[in-house]
Amino acid sequence: MNNTKISDSAFRAVIAGTGSFIPEKQLTNEDLTKMVDTNDEWITTRTGIKVRHIASDNQSTALLATEAAKKAIQSAKISPEDIEMIVTATVTPEMVFPSTACFVQEMLGAKKAWAFDISAACSGFVYGLSIAQHFVISGKYDNVLVIGAETLSKITDYKDRKSCILFGDGAGAAVIKRGNANGSRGIIYSTSGSDGAGWTALNCPAYGSRNPVSKPLENPNSVFMQINGREVYQLAVRKIIETVENCMENCNMSISDVDLFIPHQMNARIIESVAKRLELADEKVFINIDKYGNTSAASIPIALDECMQQGRIKKGDIVLLVAFGGGLTWGANVIEF
Ligand SMILES: CC(C)(COP(=O)(O)OP(=O)(O)OC[C@H]1O[C@@H](n2cnc3c(N)ncnc32)[C@H](O)[C@@H]1OP(=O)(O)O)[C@@H](O)C(=O)NCCC(=O)NCCS
């Protein structure tokens, strides 16, 4: 487990701008009823999802990421040349290599930046913010770009009703800027954890070194995401609550100090159950899964950008981002705006 507090640093890791990009094409619950044996009522009551967006054939992950990044850069009022590091969180990369982040760097013209991907599934963006926080509060960098981008539709089995109803495509991004100790406190605290023993609950096994592209696949379906929904559900509720409690304890806060809770959008029922057990008021819990489904690493930055656009975050607010996903991985960031 890795925990980072701002402690005595002279610098702050401030969210200077956010952006998101959602592909136009929609896949509604009604559309899914024509593909698998399901119905709107089941999907809505079990997940809260109504619509997801699907990338077109020529919309790759780097393209979605770049569009989101452009908006974040614009809202931070900097230029691409100001960015020193690009971290892209994704499980649906552009290629095996080079990294999606390198494609983004080229498309943005962010010539000064070094660029790399992280693979932490749905926790990718909160991991990315934690990495950015380290480089910024150490005084190393002034501007870091963190992106969560996914084209999950490309690894979704649209014949499997248990999984295909859940996922969508999209991208979100944030510019993390170096601030001074006398300004906003920015990212106050980050925590990240993993448990590799839980990898079987959630994975996409094909075409890594274990099941290489050079050999016929034992199970042709292993090119698609495999999930044990019920197991993930229970683990997610428990781990998200533990992670929030860890944040509150390490920040000397109580849950009533949190102004806005932005969890990974994996299932509205999971979010509601977590919120109830943490005694978080409904108006402090942000849910937009109805519009996008689960977009893995993109879900938190898309939600964060929507909250900024809607004016849900005011100066001085404490915002708590929490994620859980494949790996297993989990993490959180406590941010003062
Ligand atoms: C996937 C999820 C929505 C399933 O909800 P659930 O309440 O656990 O449902 P179950 O899997 O127990 O299935 C209940 C029944 O509904 C059926 N069912 C599954 N998918 C269905 C669908 N799309 N439409 C209609 N019925 C469906 C099942 O076959 C099962 O029927 P049975 O009892 O006759 O066998 C829920 O477990 C979940 O959201 N899990 C976490 C999701 C996840 O892993 N996300 C990725 C990680 S971030």
The ligand as an ORCA input file, in Angstrom:
! r2SCAN-3c Opt
* xyz 0 1
  C     -22.761     -7.726    -13.231
  C     -23.837     -7.383    -12.192
  C     -24.655     -6.212    -12.683
  C     -24.747     -8.593    -12.062
  O     -25.741     -8.338    -11.080
  P     -26.145     -9.478    -10.045
  O     -27.254     -8.955     -9.252
  O     -24.895     -9.908     -9.344
  O     -26.676    -10.598    -11.015
  P     -26.208    -12.117    -11.182
  O     -24.923    -12.192    -11.933
  O     -26.284    -12.796     -9.850
  O     -27.360    -12.671    -12.101
  C     -28.703    -12.779    -11.650
  C     -29.537    -13.404    -12.754
  O     -29.672    -12.448    -13.830
  C     -29.259    -13.054    -15.042
  N     -28.629    -12.026    -15.887
  C     -27.309    -11.709    -15.987
  N     -27.143    -10.720    -16.864
  C     -28.369    -10.396    -17.328
  C     -28.839     -9.458    -18.239
  N     -28.011     -8.602    -18.866
  N     -30.171     -9.385    -18.469
  C     -31.022    -10.203    -17.854
  N     -30.642    -11.143    -16.959
  C     -29.329    -11.228    -16.711
  C     -28.274    -14.137    -14.637
  O     -28.169    -15.125    -15.637
  C     -28.902    -14.637    -13.370
  O     -29.945    -15.514    -13.710
  P     -30.113    -16.902    -12.917
  O     -30.368    -16.487    -11.490
  O     -31.277    -17.517    -13.606
  O     -28.815    -17.603    -13.097
  C     -23.207     -7.037    -10.822
  O     -22.726     -8.206    -10.202
  C     -22.069     -6.049    -10.945
  O     -22.260     -4.912    -11.310
  N     -20.840     -6.473    -10.624
  C     -19.665     -5.678    -10.747
  C     -19.407     -5.338    -12.182
  C     -17.991     -5.383    -12.589
  O     -17.303     -6.363    -12.392
  N     -17.523     -4.330    -13.210
  C     -16.208     -4.263    -13.690
  C     -15.271     -3.922    -12.593
  S     -15.044     -2.242    -12.345
*
